[in-house]
Amino acid sequence: MNLIDLPADAVTLKADHPVTTSLRVAEIFGKQHKNVLQNIREIMAQVPENFNRLNFQPVEYLDEKGESRPAYELTRDGFTLLAMGFTGSAAMAFKLAFIERFNAMEQQLHSRATIGISIPPVLSLGAYLETRDSLHDLRAELDVLFTQLEQVDVRCKPAEIEAMTDPKLQVGKKVHLVRDLISTLEEHGVSRELAKELTGHNSNTVRQHAFQGKKQG
């Protein structure tokens, strides 16, 4: 059975948790929304309140008339309980597609988490291939993040520069001699008061002020 290609917003992220909505479930499974709401409420009447609070979040949406209507946001667990009651071959295909989408989003969130990876000395072939693929995906995401980091405008205080033990600071694609920044301030008569006024400016801005101070002198 081939997986159905769901709409891009069938599962979305909210507060770093993948969720879908009763409205999207109704649309994709070809059901009336009022019936899906009834199914959800029947489930909620049978499970603990804590489960309902975590997995069935009441929300509202605007209908075609612009009127507010009730709906629910469903987590993976909430969707799973709801979809258990949907039968037929078409319903099974939609269930699998939703589960695959939830899996993909959870994997995406996992790759964003703090890296604490350790690889055991012995792996099965399947585990090795899965780990290798995950690391390839992680490396691709890290490459994007490092590219973004290179474009960051780094802002610092003169006192922070003086306290640095490393004489060089990598900022974007350029290497700035941070000790030279201090000497530039002193050579061109830029006072500490002016330096404080420049707090939050990057080193290029400080150099520009220093150069202007020299021209005016």
C-alpha positions in Angstrom: 0.0 0.0 0.0 1.4 3.4 -1.0 1.3 6.2 1.5 -1.0 9.1 0.7 0.6 12.5 0.3 -1.1 14.6 3.0 -1.4 18.4 2.8 1.5 20.3 4.2 -0.5 21.5 7.2 -2.1 18.1 8.0 0.3 18.0 11.0 1.9 21.2 12.3 4.1 22.2 15.2 2.8 24.0 18.3 5.0 24.7 21.2 7.5 22.2 19.8 4.9 19.4 19.7 3.4 18.0 16.4 -0.4 18.3 16.4 -3.3 18.0 14.0 -6.8 19.3 14.3 -10.2 17.7 14.3 -11.1 19.9 11.3 -8.1 18.6 9.2 -8.9 15.0 10.3 -12.5 15.4 9.1 -11.4 16.9 5.8 -8.8 14.3 5.0 -10.9 11.3 6.1 -13.9 12.6 4.3 -16.1 12.9 7.4 -18.4 15.6 8.8 -16.6 17.7 11.4 -19.6 17.4 13.8 -19.2 13.6 13.7 -15.5 13.8 14.4 -16.2 16.1 17.3 -18.7 13.6 18.7 -16.2 10.8 18.4 -13.6 12.9 20.3 -16.1 13.7 23.1 -17.0 10.1 23.4 -13.3 9.2 23.8 -12.8 12.0 26.3 -15.7 10.6 28.4 -13.8 7.3 28.7 -10.2 8.4 29.5 -8.6 10.2 32.4 -8.9 14.0 32.5 -5.1 14.3 32.5 -5.0 12.5 29.1 -7.6 14.8 27.7 -5.8 17.9 28.9 -2.6 16.7 27.2 -4.0 15.3 24.0 -7.3 17.0 23.2 -6.9 20.7 23.3 -10.1 22.7 22.7 -9.7 25.5 20.1 -11.8 27.5 17.8 -11.8 28.3 14.1 -13.8 30.6 11.8 -16.2 28.9 9.4 -17.2 30.2 5.9 -19.6 32.7 7.4 -16.9 34.1 9.7 -18.5 32.6 12.8 -16.4 30.9 15.5 -16.8 27.2 15.7 -15.3 24.6 18.2 -12.6 22.2 17.3 -9.8 20.2 18.9 -6.0 20.0 18.5 -4.9 16.4 18.7 -1.5 15.1 19.6 -0.2 11.9 18.2 -1.8 9.9 21.0 -5.0 11.7 20.6 -5.1 11.1 16.9 -4.3 7.5 17.4 -7.2 6.9 19.7 -9.6 8.8 17.4 -8.4 7.0 14.3 -8.9 3.6 15.8 -12.6 4.0 15.1 -12.1 4.7 11.4 -12.3 1.6 9.3 -11.9 0.6 5.7 -8.9 0.4 3.3 -9.0 4.1 2.5 -9.1 5.0 6.2 -6.1 2.7 6.8 -4.1 4.5 4.1 -4.9 7.9 5.7 -3.9 6.6 9.2 -0.5 5.4 7.9 0.1 8.7 6.2 -0.7 10.6 9.4 1.6 8.3 11.5 4.4 8.8 8.9 3.9 12.6 9.1 4.0 12.5 12.9 7.1 10.4 12.8 8.8 12.8 10.4 8.1 15.8 12.6 9.2 14.1 15.8 12.4 13.2 14.1 12.9 16.8 13.0 12.4 17.9 16.6 14.8 15.3 17.8 17.5 16.5 15.5 17.1 20.0 16.8 17.6 18.9 20.4 20.9 19.2 22.2 23.3 16.8 20.7 24.3 14.0 23.1 25.1 11.2 20.7 27.1 8.2 21.6 27.6 5.3 19.2 28.1 1.8 20.7 31.0 -0.3 19.5 28.7 -3.0 18.0 25.5 -2.3 16.0 23.2 -4.5 13.9 23.2 -3.7 10.2 19.8 -2.1 10.5 20.8 0.1 13.5 24.1 1.0 11.7 22.2 2.2 8.5 19.7 4.1 10.6 22.4 5.8 12.6 24.4 6.6 9.5 21.3 8.2 7.8 20.4 10.2 10.9 24.0 11.5 11.2 23.9 12.5 7.5 20.7 14.4 8.1 22.1 16.0 11.2 25.2 17.1 9.4 23.1 18.8 6.7 21.2 20.7 9.3 24.3 21.7 11.1 25.8 23.0 7.8 22.8 25.3 7.4 23.1 26.5 11.0 26.8 27.2 10.6 26.1 29.2 7.4 23.5 31.3 9.4 26.0 31.8 12.2 28.6 33.2 9.8 26.1 36.0 9.0 25.5 37.0 12.6 26.3 40.6 13.6 28.3 40.1 16.8 28.0 42.9 19.3 30.3 43.3 22.2 31.5 45.6 25.0 35.1 46.9 25.2 35.4 45.2 28.6 34.4 41.9 27.1 37.1 42.2 24.5 39.8 43.1 27.1 38.8 40.0 29.1 39.3 37.7 26.2 42.3 35.4 26.3 42.1 34.4 22.7 43.7 37.3 20.6 41.4 36.5 17.7 37.7 36.3 17.4 36.0 34.6 14.4 33.1 36.7 13.4 31.3 35.6 10.3 33.7 35.2 7.4 36.2 37.7 8.7 38.8 37.4 11.4 39.0 40.5 13.6 42.1 41.2 15.7 40.2 42.1 18.9 43.3 43.3 20.7 43.8 45.7 17.8 40.4 47.2 18.5 41.6 48.3 21.9 44.7 49.8 20.5 42.7 51.6 17.8 40.6 53.2 20.5 43.6 54.4 22.4 45.6 55.6 19.3 42.8 57.7 18.1 41.9 59.3 21.4 38.6 57.6 21.8 37.6 57.9 25.4 36.2 55.2 27.6 33.0 57.3 27.8 32.6 57.1 24.1 33.4 53.4 24.2 30.5 53.0 26.7 28.2 54.9 24.3 29.2 52.4 21.6 28.1 49.5 23.8 26.2 47.1 21.6 28.0 48.2 18.4 30.2 45.7 16.6 33.9 46.2 16.1 33.4 47.6 12.6 31.2 50.4 14.0 33.8 51.1 16.7 36.6 51.3 14.1 34.4 53.7 12.0 34.0 56.1 15.0 37.7 55.9 15.7 38.5 56.8 12.1 36.1 59.7 12.2 37.7 60.9 15.5 41.1 60.9 13.9 39.9 63.0 10.9 38.3 65.5 13.1 41.5 65.7 15.2 
